[in-house]
Amino acid sequence: MKPNNITLEQSLLQEIFEYKDGDLIRKNKVAGCLHKSGYRQIKVNNVIYPAHRLIWIFYNGSIDKNMQIDHINGIKDDNRIENLRLVTAQQNSWNRSRLNSKGYTWNKDVNKWQASIWVNGKMNYLGLYANEQDARNVYLEQCSIHHKGIQA
């Protein structure tokens, strides 16, 4: 079954599971397991589903088959409802590009944006930032000093 074709009803999910801090709980245990892709998967009625899609349905009802669920912070197993949003495939690809952009990236170990820049073949650490825009601004400032004429 393709993940975009989930036919489970919100009421069924709410009957089977409880939601707590980004996890679906069944019989006092976190449901599912982490797949090698980094996404949590949950089996319901002998079918394996991505947990983030089940959580979205649990809260919001069905998902249009043309839409995807995006992890806002880019962390594949951070399924807190406030970290999930409904997007088109194109919007989801923009987010992937942004998360892998040159000069800053999400550091999941400290839950902050990390900025760095290559200068003379050496990676220079520019710091950790709570706000993505702050990390980008620091990187762009250093670009203007070290990489004149290069656009980020």
N, C-alpha and C positions, 0 to 999 in steps of 0.2 A: 504494500500500500504506500502510495506517495504521501509524504507529510502534508501536502497541500489539500488532501482529500479526506480530512478527518470528519467523520460523520457522527462522532459521539456528541451527545446532548449535554448542555451545561448542567441540567438537573441530575443526570447520571453521575457526572464527575463530582458534583457537590454531595451526592449520596455516598459515593465510594471513598472520597478523600476529604481531608482537612487541609487547609493551606496555612503554612507558618514560615515566615522569613525566606521566601523564595523556594520552598519545598512543598511538595504534596505529600501528606502523611497518611499512611494506611496502617491500621492496627498498631499505632504508636511508633512506627518506624518510617524513616524517609523512604518513599517509594522509588523504585528504579535503581539504575546504576549508571556510572559514568562510562560513556563509550570512548574508544581511543581517539575519536574526533574532538573530544573535549566537551561534547554536549551530553547532558543527562537524558537517559531514555527510560520510559516507563511502559510496562506491558499491561494492557487492559484487554480482556477477552481474547487472549492469545495473539494480540497484535501489538507490536512495539511502536511507540510514538515518541517524538521529541517532547521532553517535559515542558519546555517553554511554550509550546503550542497548546498543550493541555492546560497549563496555568492560565494562558490568555482566555481560553474557552471557559474555564472555571469562573473567571471574573467577568468576562465581557460577552459571552455567548459565542456563536459560530464565527468562523473566519472565512471571508470570501476566498475562493480557490485561487484568485489572482494576487492575493496579498501574502506577505511574509511577516514574520515576527522578528524584529531587530533587537539585539542586546545593545542598548544605548552606549554602555561603557566598553563594549567589545569583549567582555569576559563571557565566554560561552556557557559557563555553568552558573552564572549569576542570574537566577530566574526570579528575582524579586519583581513583583508586578510593576513597581515604579521604574525598573530598569528595562522594561519591555515596551515596545511600541509597534504599531501596525504600519507597514510600509510597502511600497511597491518593490519589485525586484530591482528596478533601477535605483531607487532611493537606498536600498540596502547595499548596493554595490558602491554608491558614493560614500556611505559610511565606512565600508571596508577600506576604501582608498584614503579616507581621512585618518583612520586609525593607524595606517601604515605610512603616513606621510613623512617626508623628510624633516628631520630636526626635532621631532617630539613624538612620544608614544606613551601609552598607558602602562604604568608599572603596577601590575596587580599585586605584587608583594607588599607594597606600601600604600596602595590605593591612591596614587597621585600621578600626575603627568610628569614625565621626565624629559628634559630637553638636553640635547647634545649636538655637537657640530664637528665635522671633520676639518682639520686645519693642518696643512703640510703632511698629509698621510697619517695623522694621529687623531683619534677620537677625544674630544674635549667635553667633559661633563659640565652642563650648565645649571644643574639643580633640579629639584622636585617642586611641583606646583599643584595646588589644589584645583586650580582653574586651567582648563585647556588653553584658553586665550592667553593667559600669562606665560605659559610655556612657549607658545608660538611667538609671542612678542619678543621674548628673550632670544629665541633662535633667530628671528628676523633682524634684531638689533646686531647680533654677532655676525650675521650674513653680510650686513651692510659694511661691517668693518673688515672682515676676512675674505669675502667673496663678492667683491664689487661687480655689479651687473648681473648677478644670478638671482632669478626669481624663485621663491619657494612655492 
